[in-house]
């Protein structure tokens, strides 16, 4: 005959095992890449500071490029860029992109981004956190949306970059197709 302590331990173990099993299966979610729970397009406008355009610049190089290779390898750029619903730089911004990118490849232009989209409009309030490699030679590039706050609480997804226009090294505009797959 088993002691009451052994019986209690067995019952407790069974309860813990079953609660763990059911909590995991109850929260498992299937994601469909063709059906995001929220999707919208924004345009990212970056104007690199050139030494005499303080009023218009939205980004600045925090470090100079190294002399390793023919690219901007090692250059770090910090930005506070406007995000608009259309391609026009002077349109009312619906968010700000605040963060940095740095050039991280010696043989070709490639950048790594880490930034937060800060929304404070009638449409959305909150943030989206985005990070990943921008393989500039590709027509489209996917970066990860790794979280958010406010209307985007704990969200995850993908943002697809497409270079919309570029004017030398001073200005570029990215079309950002934002697809959220976990929305709460």
Secondary structure as the mmCIF struct_conf table of DSSP 4:
data_model
#
loop_
_struct_conf.conf_type_id
_struct_conf.id
_struct_conf.beg_label_comp_id
_struct_conf.beg_label_asym_id
_struct_conf.beg_label_seq_id
_struct_conf.end_label_comp_id
_struct_conf.end_label_asym_id
_struct_conf.end_label_seq_id
HELX_RH_AL_P HELX_RH_AL_P1 UNK A 4 UNK A 27
TURN_TY1_P TURN_TY1_P1 UNK A 33 UNK A 34
BEND BEND1 UNK A 37 UNK A 37
STRN STRN1 UNK A 38 UNK A 47
STRN STRN2 UNK A 48 UNK A 48
BEND BEND2 UNK A 51 UNK A 52
TURN_TY1_P TURN_TY1_P2 UNK A 54 UNK A 56
STRN STRN3 UNK A 59 UNK A 61
BEND BEND3 UNK A 62 UNK A 63
BEND BEND4 UNK A 67 UNK A 71
TURN_TY1_P TURN_TY1_P3 UNK A 73 UNK A 74
STRN STRN4 UNK A 76 UNK A 84
BEND BEND5 UNK A 85 UNK A 87
TURN_TY1_P TURN_TY1_P4 UNK A 89 UNK A 90
BEND BEND6 UNK A 91 UNK A 91
HELX_LH_PP_P HELX_LH_PP_P1 UNK A 92 UNK A 93
BEND BEND7 UNK A 94 UNK A 94
STRN STRN5 UNK A 95 UNK A 103
BEND BEND8 UNK A 106 UNK A 108
STRN STRN6 UNK A 111 UNK A 120
BEND BEND9 UNK A 121 UNK A 123
STRN STRN7 UNK A 125 UNK A 134
TURN_TY1_P TURN_TY1_P5 UNK A 136 UNK A 137
BEND BEND10 UNK A 138 UNK A 139
STRN STRN8 UNK A 140 UNK A 150
TURN_TY1_P TURN_TY1_P6 UNK A 151 UNK A 154
STRN STRN9 UNK A 156 UNK A 167
TURN_TY1_P TURN_TY1_P7 UNK A 168 UNK A 170
STRN STRN10 UNK A 171 UNK A 182
#
